[in-house]
Amino acid sequence: MKTIVCMKQVPSSNEVRLHPVTKTIIRDGKASVINPFDASALEQAVQIREKLGGSITALSMGILETAELLRDGISRGCDEAVLLSDCAFAGADTLATSYTLSLGVDKIGDFDLILCGKMAVDGDTAQIGPELAQTLGIPYATDVIEILEVDETKITVKRGIDGGTQVITLPYPALITVVKEIQKPRLPSIQSIGDSLQKEITIYTAPELGADETRTGLNGSPTEVVQTFIPENKVDCVELTGSIAEICKSIATIRQEVK
């Protein structure tokens, strides 16, 4: 069983900084963590490997510092890690990202199953998994809440839908996106952390992937982020005093002013 887990580097806090010109997230690698949904996907992949054997490859697109995030993935159970890193990939939206990731999947070679987190906490689009599956031309299931059955030829999952759940069986190769609650990520051991430091991270640039640079980064992104901000929780209170009639009159006046 050969599994690929897509992992993303996300900011470790809500204080996201945007580049003033490109309006893309500034990623310096100093305050970043594994996207929590991807960490749950990795744990699910590890449990599938414990049942069926095989290997797990972590795949990510990002700056060179993302290699440290991939080492964390190795310490949690990945066998190999592949990083796609090039200036040509910077500023990518979900369409450009899924295209680049598909090239990484092609480099990895034959696989049975791709696992992705349902979404990234810095974007919340939930588009990468489906777009990657469409680019690769493979069946997929989103919002998976439970793996019901898995063997060497197929996987049966339960996914959340509006108003209930749905059971789907997918033949390999296939892709699923999982919710954060599907598994609780295990903590790496001291031994596994040490072993991960000795592991080589495979890095591919745009030319090495044979990427069409009109489809990567800002060049290949039909959408852009115009603005991002943290909503202010601001509440204005007015204390009303007097008789019931006076208070009702004050409420009517306030309602008129709001309109």
C-alpha positions in Angstrom: 0.0 0.0 0.0 1.7 3.2 -1.2 0.2 6.3 0.4 0.9 10.0 -0.2 -0.1 12.6 2.4 -0.3 16.3 1.4 1.0 18.6 4.1 0.9 22.3 4.3 2.9 24.8 6.4 0.5 27.3 8.1 1.0 30.2 10.5 1.0 29.2 14.2 -1.2 32.1 15.1 -4.1 34.2 13.7 -1.7 37.1 13.0 -1.4 36.5 9.3 0.8 39.0 7.4 0.1 39.8 3.7 2.6 41.0 1.2 1.7 44.6 0.4 1.9 44.2 -3.4 1.0 40.6 -4.1 -1.5 40.2 -1.3 -0.2 36.7 -0.6 0.6 35.3 2.9 4.2 36.0 4.0 5.7 32.7 5.0 9.1 32.9 6.8 9.0 29.5 8.3 9.8 30.8 11.8 6.4 30.6 13.3 4.7 27.8 11.3 3.3 24.4 12.1 1.7 21.5 10.2 -1.8 22.3 9.2 -3.9 20.5 11.9 -6.1 18.8 9.3 -3.1 17.4 7.6 -1.7 16.1 10.9 -4.9 14.1 11.3 -4.6 12.8 7.7 -1.0 11.7 8.5 -2.2 9.8 11.5 -4.9 8.1 9.5 -2.3 7.1 6.9 0.0 5.6 9.6 -2.9 3.5 10.9 -3.7 2.2 7.4 0.0 1.3 7.0 -0.1 -0.5 10.4 -2.9 -2.7 9.0 -1.8 -3.2 5.4 1.9 -2.4 5.3 3.5 -0.3 2.6 5.0 3.2 2.7 3.9 6.8 3.3 5.4 9.8 1.4 4.7 13.4 2.7 4.3 15.9 -0.1 4.4 19.7 0.3 4.8 22.9 -1.7 6.5 25.8 0.0 9.7 27.6 0.9 12.8 25.7 1.8 12.1 26.0 5.5 9.1 23.8 4.9 11.6 20.9 5.0 11.6 21.1 8.8 7.9 20.7 8.8 8.4 17.6 6.7 10.9 16.3 9.1 8.2 16.6 11.8 6.0 14.5 9.5 8.7 11.9 9.2 9.0 11.8 13.0 5.3 11.1 13.2 5.4 8.2 10.7 6.2 9.2 7.1 8.9 7.1 5.4 9.9 9.7 2.8 9.2 13.4 2.1 9.1 15.5 -1.0 9.2 19.3 -1.1 8.3 21.4 -4.2 10.1 24.7 -3.8 10.7 27.4 -6.4 10.1 31.1 -6.7 7.9 30.2 -9.6 5.4 28.6 -7.1 5.1 31.7 -4.9 1.6 33.3 -4.6 -0.3 30.3 -5.9 -4.0 30.0 -5.5 -5.7 26.6 -5.1 -5.7 26.0 -8.9 -2.0 26.7 -9.3 -1.2 24.8 -6.2 -3.1 21.7 -7.2 -1.4 21.7 -10.6 2.1 21.9 -8.9 1.2 19.2 -6.4 0.0 16.9 -9.3 3.5 17.2 -10.8 5.0 16.2 -7.4 2.7 13.2 -7.4 3.9 12.2 -10.9 7.5 12.4 -9.6 6.7 10.2 -6.7 5.3 7.6 -9.1 2.7 4.9 -8.6 0.5 5.3 -5.6 -2.7 3.8 -4.1 -4.1 6.5 -1.9 -3.7 10.2 -1.4 -4.8 11.7 1.9 -5.3 15.5 2.4 -6.7 17.5 5.3 -10.2 18.8 4.6 -8.8 22.3 4.5 -6.0 24.5 5.6 -6.6 26.8 8.6 -5.0 29.8 6.8 -7.2 29.6 3.8 -10.4 27.5 4.6 -11.1 26.9 0.9 -11.3 23.1 1.1 -10.5 23.1 -2.6 -7.0 21.5 -2.9 -8.1 17.9 -2.4 -10.9 17.9 -5.1 -8.8 20.0 -7.5 -5.8 17.7 -7.1 -8.0 14.6 -7.7 -9.5 16.2 -10.8 -6.1 17.2 -12.2 -4.9 13.6 -11.7 -8.1 12.1 -13.0 -8.8 9.9 -10.0 -11.9 9.3 -7.9 -12.2 11.1 -4.5 -14.3 11.7 -1.4 -14.3 14.8 0.7 -15.1 15.5 4.4 -14.3 11.9 5.4 -15.2 11.3 9.0 -14.4 7.6 9.3 -12.6 4.8 7.4 -15.0 1.9 7.4 -13.0 -0.6 5.5 -9.7 -0.6 3.7 -7.8 -3.3 1.8 -5.3 -3.7 -1.0 -7.8 -2.8 -3.8 -10.4 -0.3 -2.3 -11.3 1.9 0.5 -14.8 2.5 2.0 -15.4 5.7 3.9 -18.1 7.6 5.6 -18.3 11.3 4.7 -20.3 14.1 6.1 -22.9 15.8 3.9 -25.6 18.3 4.6 -28.1 16.7 6.9 -26.4 13.4 7.3 -23.6 11.1 6.1 -22.8 9.1 3.0 -20.9 5.8 2.5 -18.7 5.6 -0.5 -16.3 2.9 -1.8 -13.4 4.0 -4.0 -11.1 1.8 -6.0 -7.4 2.7 -6.2 -5.8 5.0 -7.0 -8.0 7.4 -5.1 -7.9 10.6 -2.9 -9.8 11.4 0.3 -9.9 14.6 2.4 -10.4 14.1 6.1 -11.8 16.1 9.0 -9.6 17.0 11.9 -11.5 14.7 14.3 -10.9 11.6 12.3 -7.8 10.7 14.3 -5.8 12.3 17.1 -2.2 12.7 15.9 0.4 10.8 17.9 3.3 12.5 19.5 6.7 11.7 18.0 9.2 9.8 20.1 12.7 11.0 20.9 14.1 8.2 18.7 11.8 9.1 15.8 12.8 12.8 16.1 16.4 11.9 16.0 15.9 9.6 13.0 14.1 12.3 11.1 17.1 14.6 11.4 19.1 12.0 9.4 16.5 11.7 6.7 17.1 13.4 3.3 14.2 15.6 2.1 13.8 15.3 -1.7 13.4 18.8 -3.2 12.2 19.6 -6.7 12.3 22.9 -8.5 10.0 24.0 -11.3 12.4 22.9 -14.1 13.0 19.6 -12.4 9.2 19.0 -12.4 8.8 20.1 -16.0 6.3 22.7 -14.8 4.5 25.0 -17.2 5.2 28.3 -15.4 2.1 29.9 -16.9 0.2 27.5 -14.6 2.2 28.0 -11.4 2.4 30.8 -8.8 0.8 34.1 -9.4 1.0 33.5 -13.2 -1.3 30.5 -12.9 -3.7 31.9 -10.4 -7.0 33.3 -11.7 -8.0 34.4 -8.2 -6.3 36.6 -5.6 -6.7 37.7 -2.0 -7.6 41.4 -1.9 -7.6 41.7 1.9 -7.4 39.7 5.1 -8.1 40.9 8.6 -9.1 39.7 12.1 -12.7 40.8 12.7 -13.1 43.2 15.7 -15.5 42.0 18.4 -16.9 45.5 19.2 -20.2 45.9 21.0 -21.7 49.3 21.9 -24.0 49.3 24.9 -26.6 51.9 25.8 -28.2 51.9 29.3 -31.8 52.8 29.2 -33.5 54.2 32.4 -36.9 55.6 33.3 -40.4 54.3 33.1 -41.5 51.5 30.9 -43.0 54.0 28.5 -39.8 56.1 28.4 -37.7 53.0 27.8 -39.9 51.8 24.9 -39.7 55.3 23.4 -35.9 55.2 23.6 -35.8 51.8 22.0 -38.0 53.0 19.1 -35.7 56.0 18.7 -32.6 53.8 18.6 -34.2 51.5 16.0 -34.9 54.4 13.8 -31.3 55.6 14.1 -30.0 52.1 13.2 -32.1 52.0 10.1 
